[in-house]
Amino acid sequence: MYNELKKECYEANMRLPELGLVVYTFGNVSAADRRQGVFAIKPSGVPYEELNWQDMVIVDFENKVVDGSFRPSSDTPTHAVLYKHFDGIGGIAHTHSAHAAAWAQACRAVPVYGTTHADHLACAIPCTGVMPDDRIAGDYEVETGIQIVDVFQAQKLNPSEVQMVLVACHGPFTWGKSAAQAVYNSRILEELCRMALLTEQVNGAATPMKAALIQKHYERKHGKNAYYGQR
């Protein structure tokens, strides 16, 4: 019943080590079927080289296991929160990739220093606040998802346009219309974080790129007047 969804999820998860975004069992990808109200996700703690597509676990948006013999990723409740609050997303990726995790551990949003960043989003990559003790003591993974939703609401960000976030002291989450796009955004996020770090190392007084240039590059690839690529 869920074979195609499991295969989509498996293939996306296997891209993480191929792209150098995970080591050992770090990270996970989920793939959603909104018509059925479920998503597939990597099982918890299973090495990538031991996975096969049948191992993927099916969970509903209330975080209840629907199908599968393994325990799902420990981050599953975070995925469920995002699917419930961010309409239209069909895949979520979470990694601890080095440069993105470094910015998250520094509790810093990533400024728009150049056109590569602006090609993908017209604002800084947001970073959540540090989770308070009472929320840490509660349902931690659910609270992580709520933190992400909160920062998007507070900054009036559209998750269909800004498809990435850093969770303070933790690491990155990305999403998209599919699991494959979520993984693509995860690799882009890692590269933008690496470039920003290098920028600050070259020039400690670097400032964000001016707004007109940001908007120009973003609109080349996005919106009704985009002209990048083939029609």
N, C-alpha and C positions, 0 to 999 in steps of 0.2 A: 504493500500500500504506500509506503514511504520511500521506496527504493531510489527513485530519481532524486529526491531531496537529500537522501543520505549520500548519494554519489556526488552531488554538487558540493555538499559540505566537506566531504573527504578530499576532493580535488583542491578546494580552496585551502584547506588546512595543510596539505602537502606542499603548497606553494610557499608557506612561511619559511621552512628551513632552506628551500631552494633559493629564496631571495635574501637569505642571511638575516632574517628578522627574529629568529628564535634560536635558542640553544636548549638541548635536552628536551624537557617537557614544557618549557615556558610557552605561554600563548595559546590562543584558540580562535577558531572562526565558527560562526553559526550561519545558517541559511534558512530563511523563513518561507513558509507557504501561508500567506495571509488568508487565502480562501478557506483553508482548513484550520487556521488559527494555531499553527504549530511552527516550531523551528527545530532543525537538526543542529547538534553541537558535538564537538570532540569530547570523548570520555576523559575523565580526570586522571592525570598522572600517567597516561600510557605513552611510551616513547613513540615518536613519529614513525620510526622504522618498523614498528610492530603493528601499526594500524592497518586496517582495511575498511572498506566502505561500510560493511555490515556492522562495524563497531560504533558507528555514529548513533547518538541517543536522541530520540524525539521527545520534545518538551512542549507544553502549551504555554500561552502567554501569562498564565498564572503560576508558572514555574513547577508544574506537575509533570512527572515523567509519563509519557504516553506509550512509548515503545523503546525497547533496548534492554540489554542485559548488564550494561555497565552503569556505573554512577557517572552522571554528566559532569562537565567541568565545574570547578568550584566557583567560576565567574558566571555561571548560568543565570542566577537571579539578576545580575546587572544587565545581561542581554535582554531578559524578559521585561525589565523596567523600560529599557530604550525602545523595544518593539511596541510597547503599550503607549508610549508618549510621543514617539517620533513617527508620524504617519508616513507610509510610503517606503520606508527603508526595508530592504529585503535581505540584507546581510550585515554582519558585524564582525570586526576583527579586533583582537586584543593581543598586544605583544609587550615584551620588555626590551625592545630594540634599543641599542646603547645610547644613541644621541637623543632620541625622543624621551627615553627614561631619564636621561641626565637633566633635561629641561624640566621634566615633571618633578624630579627630586629637588631641583632648585626652586620649585614652586613659582615658575615664571611662564607667562605667556610668551610666545615667539613672535617678535616684531616682524613687520614686512620690510625687510632690508633690500629686496631686489625683485626684479621682474619674474624670476622663476616662482617665487612665492605668490606674487600677484596673478600669475597665470592660473593658479588653482583656487585661491580665495582672496577676497579684497579686504581682509582684516587680519589682525594678529591671530595666531592659533591660540584659542582660549585655554586657560588652566583653571581648574577648580581651586577653591580654598582648601586648607588643611581640615580634615574631618575632626569635629569636636569629640571629646571623650565619650559623651553619652551616646553618640551615634555609632562610634566604634564598638561600644559595648552592646549595641542592639543588633539588628540584622545587617551585618557589615556589608555584604555584597549588594543587598537591596539599597542600602544607604549610598553606596558608590554610584549606583544608577541615578538615584535622586539628586546626588551632587551634580552630576552631568546635566540633568534636566534643569536644575536650579540655575546653573551658570548660563545656560542658553536663554532661559527666561529673563534673568537679570540683565543680560547684555543685549536682549532682543535679537538674538541670532536665529537664523532659519536653518534647521538641520539638513534641509535639502540642498543648501548652498555651502554651509560650513559642515563638512562631513568628517571632522576630526576634533579631538579634544585631548588634553593632558589632564590626568587626575593627579593632583598634588601628592608628592611622596610615593607615587605608585607607578604610573606608566600611561601609555597611550591607548585610546580606543578610536576606531574609525568605522565608518559604515558607508553604505551605498545602496543602489537599487538591487544589487545582487551580492552574493558572497565574494565573487571574483572582483567586483568593484571595490568592496571593502578592503580586500587584500591590496589592490592597486593603490588605494588611498593610504594604506599603512606604509607601503614602500615610499610613496611621495612624502608623507609626513616625516619619515626617518631622514630623507635627503634634505628636506627644508630645515630640519633641526640641525643637521650637520653643517649646512651652509651658514646658518645663523651663528653657530658657535665659531666657525672659522672667521666670519666677518668680525665678530667681537675680538677675536685674537689678533687679527690684522690691525683693527682700529677700535680701541676701547671706547672711543667717543662717537662711534657710528650712531646715526639716527635713522629712524624709519624713512623709507622712501616717500616722496611727496605724493599727496592724494591724487593729483591729476594723472600721474604716471601709473599709480596703482590701478585706478579706474580704467585707464586705457588698456592696460594689459589684461585685466580681468574681462573686460567686455569684448576683447578680441576672440575669446574662447567661450564666452557664456552670454546667454540672452538672445533676443530676437535679431540683433545686429551683428552677431558673431561672424567672423569671416576666416578664422583659422581652420585649416584642414579642407577636406573635400565636401562638397554638398551631398 
